[in-house]
Structures are given as structure tokens and as C-alpha cells.
Amino acid sequence: MPEVIFAGPEGRLEGRYQKGKGENPPVALVLHPHPLFGGTMNNRATYELYQMFVRRGFSTMRFNFRGVGRSQGEYDQGQGELADAATALDYMQQMNPNAPFSWVAGFSFGSWIAMQLLMRRPEIVGFIAGSTPANLYDFSFLAPCPSSGVVIHGELDKICAPEETRSMVERTRTQKGRKIEFKTVPGADHFFETHMEAFISTAEDYLDNRLAHDTPEGEFHGDQ
């Protein structure tokens, strides 16, 4: 997993990038938890999501938001971090100009950024969101959500009760042929510290089911 340094909106950004398999692999970008609360691209969930996409042949990157690790800049309340994520996706697409489609994954704060990114980038056909903090951030921008995805939450999450995130998912409108699924992992906390295998297994099952279909949009394409 080679280290990469690329130009971001406020200086250089540090990442880890793995080229995918074949001539034109799809692209996946993985976003880490909150920078002010210890979140980095080496967060375990972020790392495991990254490896999940690598195993499936995606060109995959995780990176540190501004002000984290060797990335320059300062925390910017999410606005700057969204710009960082957009720049990271641009960088990946420059290296994979013929990628057929893109996925985005995010954990906690990173899932909030991921969902904002997919609203702006039509090439993103799927997303995986872990421990989405619907009690801390406004998700009303998903109006309607243009991509199908899965939101995975710990049953015993004390930072954001799963009922709040489930309610957010149920209220979210989607474009025709798209669907957001909500999955809970029994016994898991916000960080899935003792349930990481179950978290990744849930994400893998969803991703594999989507990739098994002919269209990037998956089985829900055209169903509604």
C-alpha cells in the first residue's frame, strides 16, 4: 500500500493508495472519523474498509484530512474536509481515467462527509457508512439521495443511538431505483471495538451483493 502525497485545497494531503486489478478497475475512497477526536486514516474501521475494497480489485485510497498526520491545514468544521475528499477523488480519477464507477465509504464523521460527497459526484454509485452520527449532524441534504448504500450501526452505540440513525435513514428520500439499507450489529459499540469482524462482514455482504449485478446501481436499479 504505497504512500501518496497529493495537493489539497490547503496544502499537501497524505494518503495510502493501492492500484486496482485489471485495466480499468473501479475506484473506492474511504474517509476516517473525526479529526479532533483521534480520527486518522489508520483508524481500524477505516483500514479494514480500505482492505475490503482492495481485495475486490478496486483502486482504493484512504487519506488524512487536513491537519491530521502529515496532511497540512487545520480542521474546518466539515466544509474543508469535504473539499479534501473531493480533491482526493479527483486525484484518484486522474490515475484511473477510465474507471467505470466509484464507491465511497466513511466511518462516523467520515460517513457524514461521504454522504455529502456522493450528492455532488454522480459517478459514485454506492456507499458504505459506519456509525453514522445522525444526532450530531444534519443529513437533510440527502434530498433525494442519488445512490444506493448501506448504513451499519452498533446495537449498543452510546455516542449515537441506533434508533436515531435508523430514523434518519427511514426519512431519507431516494432517487428512483435507489435504496438505503440499515443494518445493526448486535452487541457492538460505536467503534465496533470487539465486533470489527461482524462490521466488516456486514459491509462485505452488501458490497458483494451489489457487485454481483450487471449494473453499477445494483439490484434496485429501475425497481421503483
Phi, psi and chi 1 to 4 in degrees:
 res  aa     phi    psi   chi1   chi2   chi3   chi4
   1 MET       -   89.8   78.9 -175.2   64.8      -
   2 PRO   -66.2  143.9   20.8  -30.6      -      -
   3 GLU   -75.8  141.1  176.7 -179.8  -20.7      -
   4 VAL  -129.5  146.6  -68.8      -      -      -
   5 ILE  -124.4  124.1  -60.1  -69.0      -      -
   6 PHE  -135.4  159.4   57.2   99.4      -      -
   7 ALA   -75.0  122.9      -      -      -      -
   8 GLY  -105.4 -179.5      -      -      -      -
   9 PRO   -63.1  -27.4  -20.9   32.6      -      -
  10 GLU  -125.0   29.5  -67.4  -64.3  -34.2      -
  11 GLY   122.6 -173.2      -      -      -      -
  12 ARG   -70.6  150.7   68.8  171.1 -178.8  -94.8
  13 LEU  -122.5  142.0  -65.9  171.2      -      -
  14 GLU  -102.5  132.4  171.3 -166.8   17.9      -
  15 GLY  -144.3  176.5      -      -      -      -
  16 ARG  -125.8  129.3  -61.7  -68.8 -175.8  -87.0
  17 TYR  -131.7  136.6  170.8   74.6      -      -
  18 GLN  -126.4  119.2 -179.3   65.5   53.6      -
  19 LYS   -64.7  140.0  175.4   69.3  174.3  176.1
  20 GLY   -79.6  180.0      -      -      -      -
  21 LYS   -91.2  149.9  -59.8  174.4 -177.3  175.8
  22 GLY    83.0 -176.7      -      -      -      -
  23 GLU   -76.8  -41.3  -68.5 -173.4    7.6      -
  24 ASN  -131.6   70.2  -60.8  -50.7      -      -
  25 PRO   -72.3  153.7   27.9  -35.4      -      -
  26 PRO   -69.0  169.8   26.1  -33.0      -      -
  27 VAL  -115.3  142.0  163.0      -      -      -
  28 ALA  -136.2  134.3      -      -      -      -
  29 LEU  -119.2  131.2  179.2   65.5      -      -
  30 VAL  -118.1  129.6 -175.7      -      -      -
  31 LEU  -114.6  136.3  -54.5  177.1      -      -
  32 HIS   -90.0  169.4   69.8   71.0      -      -
  33 PRO   -68.1 -175.3  -19.5   31.6      -      -
  34 HIS   -58.2  126.0 -156.5  -63.0      -      -
  35 PRO   -61.4  -29.2  -23.0   33.3      -      -
  36 LEU   -85.4   -4.7  -61.9 -173.8      -      -
  37 PHE  -124.3   36.4  -61.6   96.9      -      -
  38 GLY    87.1    4.6      -      -      -      -
  39 GLY   -73.9  128.6      -      -      -      -
  40 THR  -142.8  171.9   78.6      -      -      -
  41 MET   -67.1  -12.1   66.3  176.0  174.6      -
  42 ASN   -94.2    3.6  -65.5  -38.8      -      -
  43 ASN   -51.0  139.8  159.0  -93.1      -      -
  44 ARG   -61.0  -44.1 -173.0  179.8  174.4 -161.9
  45 ALA   -63.1  -40.9      -      -      -      -
  46 THR   -61.6  -44.7  -56.4      -      -      -
  47 TYR   -63.0  -43.8  173.7   80.9      -      -
  48 GLU   -68.6  -37.1  -65.2  -67.2  -12.0      -
  49 LEU   -64.3  -41.6  -73.1  167.6      -      -
  50 TYR   -56.5  -49.9  170.5   91.1      -      -
  51 GLN   -64.2  -33.5  -67.9  -69.6   -7.6      -
  52 MET   -59.5  -46.4  176.0 -171.9   73.3      -
  53 PHE   -69.1  -38.5  -76.6  108.1      -      -
  54 VAL   -58.9  -44.3  168.0      -      -      -
  55 ARG   -60.8  -25.9  -71.9 -166.6  -63.1  -89.2
  56 ARG   -97.0   12.8  -77.4  153.9 -178.6   80.4
  57 GLY    86.6    7.6      -      -      -      -
  58 PHE   -73.0  148.2  -77.5   70.4      -      -
  59 SER   -75.3  116.7  -73.1      -      -      -
  60 THR  -126.0  141.3  -49.3      -      -      -
  61 MET  -139.9  142.4 -174.0  164.1   73.2      -
  62 ARG  -123.2  150.8   67.1 -171.0 -159.2  -87.2
  63 PHE  -150.6  163.8   74.7   98.2      -      -
  64 ASN   -90.2  127.1  -79.4  -30.7      -      -
  65 PHE   -58.9  163.5  -71.5  123.7      -      -
  66 ARG   -49.0  136.7   57.8 -175.3   62.7 -164.5
  67 GLY    82.4    1.0      -      -      -      -
  68 VAL  -112.2  134.9  177.1      -      -      -
  69 GLY    59.1 -126.8      -      -      -      -
  70 ARG   -95.8    7.4  -64.9  169.5   59.2 -161.8
  71 SER   -79.2  134.3  -68.2      -      -      -
  72 GLN   -83.4  161.1  -65.0  178.4  -38.5      -
  73 GLY   105.3 -173.2      -      -      -      -
  74 GLU  -132.1  154.0  -62.9  179.6   -5.8      -
  75 TYR   -52.3  138.0  173.6   67.4      -      -
  76 ASP  -132.3   38.1 -168.6   32.6      -      -
  77 GLN    59.4   18.7  -52.0  -66.3  -34.6      -
  78 GLY   101.4  -32.4      -      -      -      -
  79 GLN   -65.7  -48.2 -176.0  172.0  -12.5      -
  80 GLY   -68.3  -35.3      -      -      -      -
  81 GLU   -65.8  -35.0  -72.6   72.3   22.2      -
  82 LEU   -64.4  -41.0  175.1   57.3      -      -
  83 ALA   -63.0  -38.4      -      -      -      -
  84 ASP   -59.9  -46.1  -67.3  -15.0      -      -
  85 ALA   -63.9  -40.6      -      -      -      -
  86 ALA   -63.7  -39.9      -      -      -      -
  87 THR   -66.7  -38.7  -58.8      -      -      -
  88 ALA   -62.9  -41.2      -      -      -      -
  89 LEU   -66.6  -39.9 -173.4   55.8      -      -
  90 ASP   -57.4  -45.5  -71.2  -18.7      -      -
  91 TYR   -60.5  -43.8  175.9   76.1      -      -
  92 MET   -65.9  -38.3  -67.9 -174.3   70.7      -
  93 GLN   -71.3  -28.5  -69.9  175.7  -23.4      -
  94 GLN   -64.1  -34.7  -70.8  171.6    6.3      -
  95 MET   -84.7  -14.1  -67.0 -170.2  -69.0      -
  96 ASN  -133.6   64.4  -61.5  -88.9      -      -
  97 PRO   -64.9  -18.9   24.5  -35.1      -      -
  98 ASN  -109.6   19.4  -62.7  -45.7      -      -
  99 ALA   -58.1  131.0      -      -      -      -
 100 PRO   -71.6  -27.5   26.0  -34.7      -      -
 101 PHE  -168.1  171.2   55.2   83.9      -      -
 102 SER  -130.5  151.7  -59.7      -      -      -
 103 TRP  -123.3  156.7  -84.0   65.4      -      -
 104 VAL  -134.2  142.0   64.0      -      -      -
 105 ALA  -133.0  147.9      -      -      -      -
 106 GLY  -150.7  152.2      -      -      -      -
 107 PHE  -120.6  127.2 -166.9   79.6      -      -
 108 SER    55.5 -120.1 -165.4      -      -      -
 109 PHE   -50.1  -39.2  171.1   85.7      -      -
 110 GLY   -62.2  -28.9      -      -      -      -
 111 SER   -71.7  -33.2   69.2      -      -      -
 112 TRP   -64.1  -43.9 -180.0   54.0      -      -
 113 ILE   -65.9  -41.5  -58.4  -61.3      -      -
 114 ALA   -59.9  -43.2      -      -      -      -
 115 MET   -69.5  -33.3  -69.4 -173.4 -173.8      -
 116 GLN   -66.9  -38.5  -67.0 -179.7   75.0      -
 117 LEU   -63.5  -43.7 -177.7   64.2      -      -
 118 LEU   -66.6  -23.9   67.3   86.2      -      -
 119 MET   -67.7  -23.3  -68.6  -63.9  -64.4      -
 120 ARG  -102.0  -10.8  -67.2  160.2  170.3   77.8
 121 ARG  -128.4   99.2  -56.0  -64.1  -72.9  -97.9
 122 PRO   -64.9  -16.2   20.2  -31.5      -      -
 123 GLU   -73.3  -12.6   67.3  -89.6   28.1      -
 124 ILE   -80.7  113.1  -63.8  175.4      -      -
 125 VAL  -102.9   -9.0  -58.7      -      -      -
 126 GLY  -157.8  154.9      -      -      -      -
 127 PHE  -144.3  154.4   68.9   89.8      -      -
 128 ILE  -129.2  122.3  -64.5  172.4      -      -
 129 ALA  -121.5  124.6      -      -      -      -
 130 GLY  -108.8  135.7      -      -      -      -
 131 SER    51.0   48.7  -64.2      -      -      -
 132 THR   -66.2  117.7  -59.0      -      -      -
 133 PRO   -84.9   75.6   29.4  -30.5      -      -
 134 ALA   -66.4  -16.9      -      -      -      -
 135 ASN   -83.3  -14.5   60.0  -29.7      -      -
 136 LEU  -105.8  -23.0  -59.8  177.5      -      -
 137 TYR  -132.4  153.6  -58.4  104.4      -      -
 138 ASP   -86.7  122.9 -178.9    7.5      -      -
 139 PHE  -108.5   17.3  -75.0   83.8      -      -
 140 SER   -68.2  -12.5   61.6      -      -      -
 141 PHE   -66.3  -16.4   58.7   81.9      -      -
 142 LEU   -76.7   75.6  -66.7  167.1      -      -
 143 ALA  -142.5   84.6      -      -      -      -
 144 PRO   -91.1  164.8   33.1  -34.3      -      -
 145 CYS   -72.5  127.0 -177.7      -      -      -
 146 PRO   -87.3   -6.7   32.2  -35.1      -      -
 147 SER  -129.2  150.3  -56.6      -      -      -
 148 SER   -80.8  149.8  -66.3      -      -      -
 149 GLY  -167.6 -178.7      -      -      -      -
 150 VAL  -129.2  139.7   63.9      -      -      -
 151 VAL  -113.0  120.6  176.0      -      -      -
 152 ILE  -113.6  128.4  -52.9  170.2      -      -
 153 HIS  -134.2  146.4 -144.4   83.3      -      -
 154 GLY   -77.4  137.1      -      -      -      -
 155 GLU   -60.8  -31.9  177.8 -169.4   31.9      -
 156 LEU  -110.3   28.4  -57.1 -179.3      -      -
 157 ASP   -65.1  117.7 -171.5  -26.2      -      -
 158 LYS   -97.4   -8.1  -66.1 -177.5  178.9  178.8
 159 ILE   -81.8  -40.8  -66.5  175.4      -      -
 160 CYS  -141.0  113.8  177.6      -      -      -
 161 ALA   -59.5  136.3      -      -      -      -
 162 PRO   -58.3  -29.0   17.0  -29.2      -      -
 163 GLU   -62.0  -33.8  -67.5   76.5   15.5      -
 164 GLU   -69.9  -41.7  -64.4 -160.0   44.9      -
 165 THR   -71.5  -38.3  -61.1      -      -      -
 166 ARG   -59.9  -42.2 -179.3 -169.3  -63.0  -87.4
 167 SER   -62.3  -41.4  177.2      -      -      -
 168 MET   -60.2  -44.5  178.6  -86.2  -72.0      -
 169 VAL   -62.8  -43.0  169.7      -      -      -
 170 GLU   -66.9  -29.4  -68.9  174.1  -12.7      -
 171 ARG   -81.2  -18.8  -69.2 -165.7  -50.4  -91.7
 172 THR   -75.6  124.7  -61.5      -      -      -
 173 ARG   -80.5  149.2  -67.8 -173.0  -56.7  113.0
 174 THR  -124.0  156.6   58.8      -      -      -
 175 GLN   -66.8  160.6  -70.0 -176.1    6.9      -
 176 LYS   -55.3  132.0 -176.2  177.0 -179.5 -180.0
 177 GLY    83.2    7.5      -      -      -      -
 178 ARG  -115.8  154.7  -51.6  -64.8 -173.5  -93.2
 179 LYS  -151.5  137.3 -179.2  178.4  179.9  179.9
 180 ILE  -105.5  125.0  -55.5  175.4      -      -
 181 GLU   -98.9  150.5  -63.1 -172.3   27.2      -
 182 PHE  -122.5  126.1 -178.4   80.3      -      -
 183 LYS  -126.3  139.0  -54.8  -76.6 -172.0 -179.0
 184 THR  -112.7  146.6   55.8      -      -      -
 185 VAL  -106.0  113.4  174.6      -      -      -
 186 PRO   -57.4  134.7  -24.6   34.8      -      -
 187 GLY    78.2   -2.2      -      -      -      -
 188 ALA   -88.6  145.9      -      -      -      -
 189 ASP   -93.1 -169.3   62.9    7.5      -      -
 190 HIS   -60.7  -36.7 -175.7   76.5      -      -
 191 PHE   -99.8    3.8  -65.9  103.1      -      -
 192 PHE    53.5   35.9  -64.7   92.1      -      -
 193 GLU   -57.7  -40.5  -69.4 -165.1    7.5      -
 194 THR  -107.6   11.1   59.7      -      -      -
 195 HIS  -134.3   28.9  -66.2   75.9      -      -
 196 MET   -64.1  -37.9 -173.3   56.1   64.2      -
 197 GLU   -61.9  -39.3  -70.9 -174.1    6.9      -
 198 ALA   -68.2  -37.9      -      -      -      -
 199 PHE   -61.8  -50.6  168.7   69.9      -      -
 200 ILE   -66.9  -37.2  -67.3  -61.2      -      -
 201 SER   -61.5  -40.6  176.4      -      -      -
 202 THR   -64.4  -42.8  -57.9      -      -      -
 203 ALA   -64.4  -42.5      -      -      -      -
 204 GLU   -62.8  -42.9  -73.2  178.4  -31.6      -
 205 ASP   -60.1  -42.8  -72.4  -13.1      -      -
 206 TYR   -65.7  -48.2  178.6   81.0      -      -
 207 LEU   -61.3  -44.6  179.5   58.1      -      -
 208 ASP   -64.0  -39.0  -71.5  -17.4      -      -
 209 ASN   -63.0  -39.1  -74.9  -25.0      -      -
 210 ARG   -68.2  -43.6  -73.1  -74.8  -56.7  -83.8
 211 LEU   -70.4  -17.0  -64.6  176.7      -      -
 212 ALA   -74.5  -11.5      -      -      -      -
 213 HIS   -96.5  155.5  -69.9  -90.3      -      -
 214 ASP   -67.6  -35.4  -66.5  -25.0      -      -
 215 THR   -95.9  145.0   61.4      -      -      -
 216 PRO   -58.0  -27.9  -23.5   33.2      -      -
 217 GLU   -72.2  -16.2  -66.0   82.1    3.9      -
 218 GLY    88.3 -166.4      -      -      -      -
 219 GLU   -67.7  -17.5   63.5 -177.5  -51.6      -
 220 PHE   -86.5   -5.4  -53.5  110.8      -      -
 221 HIS   -60.2  118.5  179.8   62.1      -      -
 222 GLY    78.9    5.3      -      -      -      -
 223 ASP   -81.7  -18.7  -71.6   -8.0      -      -
 224 GLN  -109.2      -  -61.8  176.8    7.8      -
